[in-house]
Amino acid sequence: MNAVHAAPRDHQLAFVKAHPELANRVDRASSLTQASQAEQTGLGLDRLPDDEFERFQKLNSAYRERFGLPFVICVGRHSRDSVLCNIATRLENDFETEFRAALDEIGLITRLRLVAKVDGPGKPKTEGALTIHVLDTMNGKAAAGVFIELFEVGSHARASIIKTATNSDGRTDRPLLSGAPLRIGTYELQFGIGDYFASQATADPPYLDIVPIRFSIAEPEGHYHVALLVTPWSYATYRGS
């Protein structure tokens, strides 16, 4: 990135302009490299519903008309809603601010691609983690066997990401999300608290059934720990560590 920022302006402009636009259908984007195809398909940009595809196209066109550049963002760190929000927000920038942002985003893209290929001392932090802990505060113990489902929540729909259950420590054996950046966006955890307390013969049926916790991720390389303190009649939650 030091070399990029020290390069002549015409080289920098050519560097940004060579970047592909987002939300091209893969079969329409024969010029995409394998890495770009993988990144865009990983976010589902090759199979958008028609209305969302049309919105991407309109924002892309508005961006190119305003700045004369393709919109550049490291999609590996974002959900689809976050990408759309960023295009709309960055359209308000002046050219110099946006040009610097595009170069910075290319740096983030390059960092992820390098980390995927090279390991060793000095490796930058590119991965985040999402973990949970459920505590049964009525009985003073970890809540084992609680069913959990994680959803990504979009503006038009939500998608189930993982289904699992807590272990004897009230946690999951592995993080719910790890091994990659956490995508910036909105998520929802659903905890099967009713079934858990029904199995404890606390009440039939328990007052609480599914406990939903909707939260947002803003730090792709961060650790998000969702702690749930629960009884058959109440619950509290916070971001732990």
C-alpha positions in Angstrom: 0.0 0.0 0.0 3.0 2.3 0.5 3.9 1.6 -3.1 0.3 2.3 -4.3 0.1 5.6 -2.4 3.5 6.7 -3.7 2.6 5.8 -7.3 2.0 8.5 -10.0 -1.6 9.7 -10.1 -2.3 8.3 -13.5 -1.1 4.8 -12.3 -3.4 5.0 -9.3 -6.4 6.0 -11.5 -5.7 3.1 -13.9 -5.4 0.8 -10.9 -8.8 1.7 -9.6 -10.5 1.8 -13.0 -9.3 -1.8 -13.7 -11.4 -3.1 -10.8 -14.6 -4.9 -11.8 -18.0 -3.6 -11.0 -20.1 -5.4 -8.4 -23.3 -7.4 -9.0 -22.6 -8.4 -12.5 -24.0 -11.9 -13.1 -21.1 -14.2 -13.3 -22.2 -15.4 -16.8 -22.1 -11.7 -17.8 -18.8 -11.0 -16.3 -16.3 -13.1 -18.3 -13.6 -10.5 -17.5 -13.7 -11.3 -13.8 -10.7 -13.0 -12.3 -11.3 -16.2 -10.4 -10.7 -14.4 -7.1 -13.2 -11.7 -8.0 -15.8 -14.3 -9.1 -15.3 -16.2 -5.8 -15.7 -13.0 -3.7 -18.8 -11.8 -5.5 -20.5 -15.3 -5.6 -19.6 -15.7 -1.9 -21.8 -12.8 -1.2 -24.5 -14.0 -3.6 -24.0 -11.1 -6.0 -24.4 -13.4 -9.0 -27.9 -14.6 -8.0 -29.6 -11.4 -6.7 -33.4 -11.2 -7.1 -34.4 -9.0 -10.0 -35.3 -6.0 -7.8 -32.1 -6.1 -5.8 -30.0 -6.6 -9.0 -31.8 -3.5 -10.5 -30.9 -1.5 -7.3 -27.2 -2.5 -7.5 -27.2 -1.5 -11.2 -28.7 1.9 -10.6 -26.3 2.7 -7.7 -23.3 1.4 -9.8 -24.4 3.7 -12.7 -24.9 6.7 -10.4 -21.5 6.1 -8.8 -19.6 5.8 -12.1 -21.4 8.9 -13.5 -20.4 10.9 -10.4 -16.8 9.7 -10.0 -15.8 8.1 -13.3 -14.7 5.0 -11.4 -16.2 1.6 -10.5 -17.4 1.3 -7.0 -14.7 -0.6 -5.0 -15.4 -2.4 -1.7 -13.9 -5.4 0.0 -17.0 -7.6 -0.2 -15.4 -10.2 2.1 -16.1 -7.8 5.0 -19.7 -6.9 4.2 -23.2 -8.3 3.9 -25.2 -7.4 0.8 -27.2 -4.7 2.8 -23.9 -3.2 4.0 -22.6 -3.0 0.5 -25.7 -1.2 -0.7 -25.6 1.1 2.2 -21.9 1.9 1.5 -22.6 2.7 -2.1 -25.4 5.1 -1.2 -23.3 6.8 1.6 -20.1 7.1 -0.5 -22.0 8.7 -3.3 -22.1 11.8 -1.0 -18.2 12.0 -0.9 -16.1 14.4 -2.9 -13.8 12.9 -5.4 -10.6 13.0 -3.4 -12.2 11.4 -0.3 -13.8 8.7 -2.5 -10.6 8.0 -4.4 -8.7 7.5 -1.2 -11.5 5.2 0.0 -11.2 3.1 -3.2 -7.5 2.7 -2.8 -7.9 1.7 0.9 -10.6 -0.9 -0.1 -8.2 -2.4 -2.7 -5.7 -2.7 0.1 -8.2 -4.7 2.2 -9.1 -6.9 -0.7 -5.4 -7.6 -1.3 -4.7 -8.3 2.3 -7.4 -11.0 2.4 -6.1 -12.6 -0.8 -2.6 -12.7 0.5 -3.5 -14.1 3.9 -5.4 -16.9 2.0 -2.2 -17.9 0.3 0.6 -17.1 2.8 1.1 -18.0 6.4 3.9 -17.2 8.9 5.2 -14.5 11.3 3.7 -11.1 10.8 0.4 -12.4 9.4 -2.2 -9.6 9.8 -5.4 -10.2 11.7 -8.2 -10.7 9.2 -10.5 -13.1 11.1 -13.4 -12.4 13.5 -15.3 -14.7 15.7 -18.9 -14.9 17.0 -19.4 -16.9 20.2 -22.2 -17.4 22.8 -22.7 -18.4 26.4 -26.1 -19.3 27.9 -26.4 -19.3 31.7 -29.5 -20.6 33.6 -29.6 -18.1 36.4 -32.5 -19.7 38.2 -30.6 -22.9 38.8 -27.2 -21.3 38.9 -25.6 -23.3 36.1 -24.6 -23.4 32.5 -27.6 -24.1 30.2 -26.8 -27.3 28.3 -28.7 -28.5 25.3 -30.2 -25.1 24.3 -31.1 -25.1 20.5 -29.6 -22.1 18.7 -30.1 -20.8 15.2 -28.2 -17.9 13.7 -29.7 -15.8 10.9 -28.3 -13.0 8.7 -31.1 -10.3 8.5 -31.4 -8.4 5.2 -33.7 -5.7 4.1 -35.8 -8.1 2.1 -35.3 -11.5 3.8 -33.2 -13.3 6.3 -31.1 -16.4 5.8 -30.3 -19.2 8.3 -26.5 -19.6 8.7 -26.1 -22.3 11.3 -28.1 -24.5 13.7 -26.5 -26.0 16.8 -26.9 -26.5 20.5 -25.1 -25.5 23.6 -22.7 -28.0 25.3 -22.3 -28.8 29.0 -20.6 -25.4 29.5 -23.5 -23.5 27.9 -21.3 -22.7 25.0 -20.9 -24.2 21.5 -18.0 -26.5 20.7 -16.8 -24.1 18.0 -17.5 -20.4 17.3 -20.7 -19.8 15.4 -18.7 -17.8 12.9 -14.9 -17.8 12.6 -12.0 -18.4 10.1 -12.9 -15.2 8.0 -13.9 -11.6 8.6 -17.3 -11.2 10.1 -19.5 -9.6 7.5 -20.7 -6.1 8.5 -24.5 -6.3 8.9 -27.5 -7.3 11.1 -27.9 -10.8 12.6 -30.4 -12.6 14.8 -29.8 -15.4 17.3 -32.8 -17.5 18.3 -32.4 -19.5 21.6 -34.8 -22.4 22.3 -35.4 -21.5 25.9 -38.9 -23.0 26.2 -37.7 -26.5 25.3 -34.8 -26.1 27.7 -36.9 -25.3 30.7 -39.5 -27.8 29.7 -36.8 -30.4 30.0 -36.1 -29.1 33.5 -39.7 -29.7 34.5 -39.9 -26.0 35.6 -43.2 -25.2 34.1 -45.5 -26.6 31.4 -45.3 -24.8 29.2 -42.6 -22.3 30.3 -43.4 -18.6 30.0 -40.6 -18.0 27.5 -40.4 -20.0 24.3 -37.9 -18.6 21.6 -35.7 -15.8 22.8 -34.5 -13.7 19.9 -31.5 -11.4 20.1 -31.0 -9.1 17.1 -27.6 -7.4 16.9 -25.3 -5.7 14.4 -21.7 -6.4 13.5 -19.5 -3.5 12.7 -16.0 -4.9 13.3 -15.1 -7.6 10.8 -12.0 -8.6 12.6 -13.6 -8.3 16.1 -14.7 -10.9 18.6 -18.5 -10.7 19.3 -19.6 -12.7 22.4 -23.3 -12.9 23.0 -24.0 -13.7 26.7 -27.6 -14.7 27.6 -28.7 -14.9 31.2 -32.1 -16.6 31.4 -34.8 -17.9 33.7 -38.2 -19.3 32.7 -39.7 -15.8 33.0 -37.0 -13.3 32.1 -33.7 -12.8 30.3 -30.8 -10.4 30.0 -28.1 -10.1 27.4 -24.8 -8.2 26.8 -21.8 -8.3 24.6 -19.2 -10.1 26.6 -15.5 -10.8 25.9 
